[in-house]
């Protein structure tokens, strides 16, 4: 009985029903897409290690430097298992960053960054050859590199030959356990690089600390920041997940922007759906009067209006999230592997979509359903 009433209401004005569903469909595609990307801004990407602590310049994440002497103090702290330091070979262009980042790292780079794996032979070659590099598999695949090739890159650091050109011999490749985008990089020997550069010698871009546990890491982070608080080289320290949020925050509060967009969209959709459903019920005033004359109870009419709104909203949720699920692998494919394992549509997002759809359905149907419930037969037939 309810389905007959709901179906009749939906097909009464097919175009209006279709356009209402499509407007909600776009809203839920936006909801699904933004939430799928939210891990990059909230530090919830699967694969970031809670016991890995990053020490970076407090006031300039991207171009600031720390003296390598910071490592000596950090190594003395209780609960520290290992300390790795690294610098980045970057030029001014954004394109060069997207093309892959070269890390000048200490020999224990792969021992601390355990989610990146390479062979012992490659590690030994990197240690013994001052011009060696281990390249990420994704980067190698995209550039067609193989062992023995030369990796050429530009950097803001001046080489001993007076240019900003650097060249390294590829001695192996590394793979990332979970985040494929981590493979868009190359690792070189820090000591050899620091000796060869003419500017900013003895500095690093970041220090990575391997703590005994995530809980111990919080105490270590506090001690490091307190110790260097009044230093010209003050630090900002925290687990990888937290630092990912703060680095995104250097540009803007991305999470706040995303949530604001979604709230604006859904508020607009609520107004549209409420007006559409109210108009639909007004047009059916005479029909409702006839139904009541035929013996349909007020509660039956009330529930049918609610179910009609739920049907519209849930159709939009299902199609919107399904389209988002299709969009994710397409996006990963277009990114060339950079976005693999970074964007995902998890159960929480799907459940949240249905809850939002249910809330919109009840809020948009509340007034029309109440009016239908209290509509008197005489008034309905007169209006009809």
N, C-alpha and C positions, 0 to 999 in steps of 0.2 A: 504493500500500500504506500509506504513512504517513498519507495523508489519510483513509483508511478508519478507521484506528485513532484518529486525532485526532477525527474526527467522532463516532465511537461514544462516546468519552470525554466529549465536550461535551454530547451529547443524552441521556446516561444520566440525569442529574438536571438537567432543563432550567431549573427555577426557581433552583437553586443557581448554575448557570452564569450565568443572567441577572442575579441579584443581585450576583454577583462582578464582572461587567462594569460594572454600574451604579455600584457603589462606586468602581471605578477611573475610570469616566466622570466622576463628580463631581470626583474629584481632579485630572484633567487639564483639566477646565473651569476649575477654580481656578488651576491652573498657567498655562494660557494667558491667562486674564484678568489675573492679577497681573503677568505678564511683559509683556503688551500695554501696561499702564499704567506699567511701570517707567521708561520714558523721562523721565517727569516728575520722577523722583527720582534719576536717574543722569546727567542732563544730556545724554542721547543723542537728544533730540528733533531730528528733521531740520529744519533752518532756523535754529538758533542759530549765530551767526557767531563763529568762533574769533578773529578779529582785532578784535572789539568787546569792549572791556574795561569792566567796570562798577566804579566807585568808590562805596562805600557806607559808612555809619557802622559802625565795627568792632563795637560792642557792642549795637546795636539796629537791625536791618535795616529794620523796618517804620515806626517812629515817630521814629527818630533823625534828626538833621539835620547837614549840613555847611555851613560858611560858603562863600559863593560865591567868596571869595578863594582857595580851593583851586585853582580853575580857572586862575588866573594862573601858579602854579608848574607845573601839569601841562602847560600849553601850551609851556613852555620845554624840555621833555624831548625828547631826540633820538628820532626814530622815530614821533612823534605827528603824525598827519595832520590830525585835527580833534578838537575837544572840544565836547561838548554837555552842558548841565545841565538838570535838570528837577525839579519838585516835584509832589506828588500832592494833589489835592483829595479827601480822604476824610472820611467821618464815622465814628462809632464802630461803626456797625452792619455786620455781615458782609454783609447783604443789599445794602447800597450798593456794596460791592466787586464782588459778582456782577452788579450792574446796570450795571457799566461804570466805568472809572477815567478821571478827567480829569487830563491831564498839563499842567502849566504849564511850557513848554519854551522853550529858546532858539531863535532863528530857523533854525538849521541842523539842527533835529530830523530832518527827512526826508533830509538829506544824510548824516547819520551812521547813522540807522536805515534803511539802503537797502532792507531787505526790506518796508518800508512805502512805498507809492507814492501820490502824489496829483498833481494838475495844478499847473502853474506859476501859473495864475490864482488857485487856492486859496491857494497859498503867499504870493502877493503880497497877497491880501486879508487873510490872517492877520497879515502884517507891518504893514499900514497901518491896520487896524481894531483898536483896543484891546479891543473886546468880541467879537471874532470867534472862531470855533472850527471846526476841521476834525474831522468825526466819522467813526469807523470804519463801514464799510459794513454789517457785521453788526449793530452797535448801531442804525444808522439803520433797517435793515429790521425789527428787532424792535420798535422804538418808533414806526415809521411817520414818521420825520423826513425833511424835504426842505430844500433850500436856502432860506434866508429864515426858517425856523422858529427858535424860541428853545429852547436847551438849558438846563434848570433843574436845578441840583444843590445839595446841601448839603455843607458842609465844616467841619472843626474850626477853620478859619481864619475870623476875624471880618472881614466886609466893612466898607468905609468907612461904610456906613449903620448899622453896629452890629448887624447880623444875621449869621447863618451861611449865608444864601441867596445863591447866585451864578447869574447868568443870562448866556448868551452867544448871539450870532447865528451860525447855521450858514452858512458860506460855501463849504463843499465837503466831499468825502468822501475817505477813503483806503482802499486795499485792501492786504491782506497777501499776500505772495508765496506763503507755504507754510502758516504756522500761522494758521488762520482765527480762532482765539480772540483773536489780536492786534487784531482789528477791534472788540473790545468796549471801546472807549475813545474819548476825544476829546482834541484838542490845542488848547491856548490859548497866548496870548502871555505869557511869563514876566515880562517887564519891567512890563507893564500890571498883571498880577496882583500882583506884589510891591509895586507902588506902592499898590494898592488895599487890601491886607490890613493889619490893625492889629497883628498879632502875628507873631513870627518872621520879620521882614523880613531880607532879605539871606542867607537860607539856602536850601538845596536838599536834596531827598531822595536824589538820586543824580547822579553825573557819568558820562557815557559817553565813552570815549576810542576813537577810530578809529586803530588802529595800522597801521604799514606791512605787518606780517605777524604771524602767530600767534607766531612765535619772538621777534620784537621785543616783542610784547605781554607776554611773560613777564618780560622785563627791566624794562619800564616799570612793571608791577605791583609788582615788588620795590622799585623806586626810590620809588614813591609811598608805599608802606606804611612804608618805612624813614624817609622824610623826616618823616612825620606821626606816627611811633611814640610820641613823648613829648608830643604835642599833646593838648589837651583834646578835640580832634576827630580822634581816631585813625581810620584808614581800614582797610577790608578790600577788597582789589582782586583782580580776576581776570576771566577770560573769562566770557561769559554762561553757558556750560554749567556751569562750576564754581560760579558763584554760585547757579545754580538748585538745585544739590545742597545748598549750605550754607543756603539759605533754607528748604528742606524740613527740613534738620537742626535748625532752630530749634524745630520742634515735636517731632521724634523722629528716631531713625535708622530711617527708613522702610524702606530697603533691607534692613537687618538684620531688621526685623520681618517683612517679606515672605518672606525666605529662611527664617526660623525657622518660619513657618507652613507653608511648603511642605515643609520637612524633616520636620516633625511629621506632616503628612498622609501623605507617602509612606512614612514608617516604619510608620505604622499600616496603610496599604494592603499593605505588604510582609508584615506579620504575618497579616493577613486572608487574603491570597492564598496564603501558604505553608501555613496551617492548612487552607484549603479544598482545595488540591491534595493535601496529605498525606492528608486524610480520603477524598478521592475515590480515591486509589490503594489505601488500606487496604480500601475497599469492593470493589475489583476484584482483590483478591488471588487469588481462585479463578479469575477470568477470565484473569489473567496466567499462572497455572499452566497453564491449558488452551492458551493461545496458545503457550507454550513446548513443550508436548507436541505441538502441531501443526507444529512446526518453526520457529517465529519465533525469531530469534536474540536474545540478551540485548541486543545493541547496538541492534537495531530497536526493542525495547520502550523502551529508555533514550531514544532519539532522539524517539520518539512522545510521551513524557511532556514532554520539553523543548518540542516543537512545540505541544503542547496549551497550555502556559503562554504561549508566544509569541503564539499565536492570540488568547487571551483578552486579553492586555495590549495587543496592537496594535489589536484591535477597540475597546478603550477609548480608546486614543490617537487613532485616526482619528475616532471619533464625538465625543470630547471637544474636540479642536482644531477640528473642523468646526463644532460648535455655537458655539465661541468666535468663529470667523470670521463666523458669522451674527450673533452678539451685538454685535460691534463697530459695524457700521453702525447697528444699532438704538440703541445707546448714544449714538452721535454725533447721531442724529436727535432723541433725547429731550433731549440737552443744548442743543438749539437752535443748534448750530454751534460751541459753545465747545470741544468735544473733537475737532473735525475736525483731522486731520493730527497729532494728539497721541498717539492710541492706535493701535497697529498690531501685527499678528502677522507678524513677519519670519521669514525662512528659518531663522535661527539658533535661534529659539524652537521651530519645528516640528521641526528636527533634534534639538534637545535633548529634546523630548518623546519621540521614538522611541528615543533612547539610554536615557532613564530607563525607558521601557517594557521595553526589552531587558534592562536590568540587573535590574529587578524580576522579569521572567520567569525569568531564569537563577537568581537567588537563591532564588526561591520554589519552583522545580522541582528544585533541586540535590539536596536530601535525598530527596524522593519518587522521583526518577529513579534515584538511586544505590541505594535500597532495591529498586526494581523490577529493576535490573540484576543485583543479587546474590541475588535471591529464588530459592531452590531449588524445583524442581517439586514435590517431595514435601511440603515445608512449605506451599507454596501450595495444593496440593490438600487437605491436611489442614485448613488454615485455612478454605478455601472450603466 
